[in-house]
Amino acid sequence: MKVEYLQYVDKVTKEIKDVLSEVREEEIERLIDQIMAARKIQVFGMGRVGFAMKAFAMRLMHLGFNASFVYETCTPNIGKGDLLIDGCACTSICKVVIELAKKAKSKVAVITAHPESPLARSADVAVKLRGQVLEGGKDEYPSIQPMATLFEQSLFIFLDIVTLLLMKRTGQTSADMAKRHTNLDGYMG
């Protein structure tokens, strides 16, 4: 069992590293510029992608950005000067969310395995994260893992790396961020 487990560790971490290593620097820079310029930021994703996006909204809040997750009860309106970040740009619900954000004159950024799709092309910024979404999907990095697992894992780690880049850009430390972490969980204070 242990040998098989370690073989999976090697294969899975190689897949993630390969996907993350292919992200283009200029796409990351455009995403960060949009985040820095935004009045408010809303993030969206569904399923496991949604978990990664919610975690990113939390880190944006820790960095002092006005950030929320679409469809939460406390999500404000979106409009001019704001930014929607969609973590997939491939579902019919993502299409509705992106179209509504654009109608409200918000900027839209997408992180997707398919920047060539019409929905992704409609965005102001598209970051290509080539992790497998559909087994055998065109131009996706093939994975030993089921379904969109590789994309979801890579997205989570990609957004954590973007957080590090934002920390550097804003001159903040982990201690600065911890001051904005909830104090109602009993952990931080």
C-alpha positions as a printed NumPy array, in Angstrom:
array([[  0.   ,   0.   ,   0.   ],
       [  2.737,   2.497,   0.979],
       [  4.619,   2.021,  -2.318],
       [  1.441,   2.564,  -4.314],
       [  0.596,   5.623,  -2.21 ],
       [  4.043,   7.173,  -2.792],
       [  3.772,   6.485,  -6.517],
       [  0.506,   8.445,  -6.557],
       [  2.151,  11.247,  -4.564],
       [  4.849,  11.51 ,  -7.245],
       [  2.398,  11.384, -10.156],
       [ -0.161,  13.811,  -8.701],
       [  2.385,  16.407,  -7.568],
       [  4.123,  16.212, -10.972],
       [  0.803,  16.862, -12.726],
       [  0.112,  19.91 , -10.544],
       [  3.645,  21.272, -10.991],
       [  3.465,  20.812, -14.76 ],
       [  0.126,  22.649, -14.987],
       [  1.267,  25.52 , -12.74 ],
       [  4.586,  25.873, -14.564],
       [  2.806,  26.546, -17.866],
       [  0.804,  29.587, -16.686],
       [  1.955,  32.639, -18.603],
       [  3.489,  35.434, -16.557],
       [  1.684,  38.191, -18.47 ],
       [ -1.69 ,  36.564, -17.69 ],
       [ -0.847,  36.478, -13.985],
       [  0.267,  40.116, -14.126],
       [ -2.987,  41.206, -15.811],
       [ -5.025,  39.34 , -13.179],
       [ -3.105,  40.979, -10.342],
       [ -3.443,  44.417, -11.962],
       [ -7.225,  43.944, -12.189],
       [ -7.391,  42.844,  -8.542],
       [ -5.337,  45.847,  -7.42 ],
       [ -7.545,  48.25 ,  -9.388],
       [-10.899,  46.802,  -8.283],
       [-13.227,  48.65 ,  -5.95 ],
       [-14.946,  45.374,  -5.003],
       [-14.087,  41.808,  -5.995],
       [-16.514,  38.938,  -6.354],
       [-15.401,  35.398,  -7.064],
       [-17.396,  32.497,  -8.429],
       [-17.131,  28.81 ,  -9.088],
       [-19.241,  25.733,  -8.612],
       [-18.565,  22.483,  -6.78 ],
       [-14.92 ,  21.905,  -5.931],
       [-13.924,  24.923,  -8.021],
       [-16.249,  26.922,  -5.788],
       [-14.344,  25.741,  -2.706],
       [-11.086,  27.026,  -4.209],
       [-12.726,  30.323,  -5.114],
       [-14.221,  30.759,  -1.622],
       [-10.78 ,  30.137,  -0.122],
       [ -9.384,  32.837,  -2.425],
       [-12.115,  35.298,  -1.415],
       [-11.072,  34.688,   2.189],
       [ -7.423,  35.432,   1.404],
       [ -8.407,  38.569,  -0.535],
       [-10.336,  39.72 ,   2.536],
       [ -7.298,  38.943,   4.713],
       [ -5.287,  41.182,   2.372],
       [ -7.786,  44.006,   2.925],
       [ -9.674,  43.755,  -0.361],
       [-13.46 ,  44.103,  -0.393],
       [-14.093,  40.524,  -1.535],
       [-17.087,  38.199,  -1.536],
       [-18.406,  35.033,  -3.124],
       [-21.262,  35.267,  -5.622],
       [-24.647,  34.058,  -4.324],
       [-23.761,  34.255,  -0.625],
       [-26.41 ,  36.081,   1.386],
       [-24.069,  38.991,   2.153],
       [-22.79 ,  39.475,  -1.415],
       [-23.186,  43.104,  -2.508],
       [-24.103,  44.297,  -5.977],
       [-21.431,  44.495,  -8.668],
       [-20.818,  47.294, -11.119],
       [-18.378,  49.675, -12.719],
       [-14.986,  49.596, -11.031],
       [-15.583,  46.094,  -9.676],
       [-14.129,  42.741, -10.712],
       [-15.682,  39.297, -11.077],
       [-13.21 ,  36.401, -11.025],
       [-14.705,  33.183, -12.386],
       [-12.836,  29.964, -11.721],
       [-13.945,  27.932, -14.698],
       [-15.894,  29.751, -17.43 ],
       [-17.362,  26.516, -18.708],
       [-20.835,  25.983, -17.239],
       [-24.163,  27.497, -18.174],
       [-24.386,  29.04 , -14.697],
       [-20.926,  30.624, -15.137],
       [-22.217,  32.036, -18.418],
       [-25.148,  33.706, -16.646],
       [-22.938,  35.105, -13.868],
       [-20.375,  36.479, -16.341],
       [-23.05 ,  37.988, -18.577],
       [-24.744,  39.681, -15.608],
       [-21.421,  41.073, -14.367],
       [-20.63 ,  42.449, -17.814],
       [-24.116,  43.941, -18.101],
       [-23.45 ,  45.71 , -14.78 ],
       [-20.228,  47.103, -16.338],
       [-17.923,  45.088, -14.085],
       [-14.565,  43.808, -15.305],
       [-14.386,  40.022, -15.657],
       [-11.411,  37.726, -15.175],
       [-11.561,  33.99 , -15.796],
       [ -9.212,  31.194, -14.874],
       [ -9.893,  28.364, -17.257],
       [ -8.488,  25.397, -19.125],
       [-10.136,  26.813, -22.244],
       [ -9.315,  30.5  , -22.858],
       [-10.291,  29.983, -26.494],
       [-13.933,  29.387, -25.548],
       [-16.404,  32.17 , -26.447],
       [-17.18 ,  32.764, -22.777],
       [-13.516,  33.108, -21.809],
       [-12.825,  35.316, -24.837],
       [-15.537,  37.694, -23.61 ],
       [-13.566,  38.298, -20.382],
       [-11.223,  41.222, -19.801],
       [ -8.559,  38.827, -18.501],
       [ -8.19 ,  35.097, -19.118],
       [ -5.619,  32.958, -17.325],
       [ -5.013,  29.567, -18.864],
       [ -4.712,  26.779, -16.303],
       [ -4.416,  23.692, -18.467],
       [ -5.491,  21.066, -15.912],
       [ -7.807,  18.33 , -17.102],
       [-11.477,  19.282, -16.891],
       [-12.945,  16.672, -19.19 ],
       [-11.099,  13.438, -19.77 ],
       [ -9.595,  13.754, -23.218],
       [-10.445,  17.449, -23.465],
       [ -8.596,  19.31 , -26.211],
       [ -5.369,  20.943, -25.003],
       [ -5.911,  19.871, -21.376],
       [ -3.098,  18.315, -19.383],
       [ -4.131,  14.642, -19.103],
       [ -4.438,  13.331, -15.569],
       [ -4.503,   9.99 , -13.805],
       [ -7.067,  11.586, -11.498],
       [-10.807,  11.5  , -12.133],
       [-12.863,  14.197, -13.778],
       [-11.625,  17.774, -13.124],
       [ -9.552,  16.955, -10.023],
       [ -6.289,  18.197, -11.554],
       [ -7.826,  21.535, -12.568],
       [ -9.406,  21.985,  -9.128],
       [ -6.173,  21.22 ,  -7.249],
       [ -4.118,  23.409,  -9.561],
       [ -6.631,  26.257,  -9.212],
       [ -6.434,  26.15 ,  -5.412],
       [ -2.631,  26.246,  -5.42 ],
       [ -2.51 ,  28.827,  -8.233],
       [ -4.714,  31.166,  -6.193],
       [ -2.527,  30.64 ,  -3.123],
       [  0.489,  31.654,  -5.227],
       [ -1.434,  34.714,  -6.479],
       [ -2.023,  35.517,  -2.798],
       [  1.743,  35.447,  -2.21 ],
       [  2.262,  37.757,  -5.196],
       [ -0.411,  40.12 ,  -3.846],
       [  1.272,  40.085,  -0.43 ],
       [  4.488,  41.205,  -2.079],
       [  2.713,  43.829,  -4.236],
       [  0.904,  45.297,  -1.213],
       [  3.834,  44.934,   1.211],
       [  1.846,  42.801,   3.639],
       [  2.977,  39.977,   5.871],
       [  1.139,  36.974,   7.207],
       [  0.908,  38.82 ,  10.535],
       [ -0.804,  41.763,   8.8  ],
       [ -3.303,  39.376,   7.253],
       [ -3.918,  37.558,  10.537],
       [ -5.226,  40.827,  12.027],
       [ -8.157,  40.6  ,   9.582],
       [ -8.865,  36.925,  10.307],
       [-12.006,  36.224,  12.279],
       [-11.591,  36.351,  16.031],
       [-14.806,  34.404,  16.598],
       [-13.221,  30.994,  16.087],
       [-11.035,  31.234,  19.207],
       [ -7.966,  30.249,  17.207],
       [ -6.257,  33.547,  16.412],
       [ -6.826,  35.405,  19.629]])
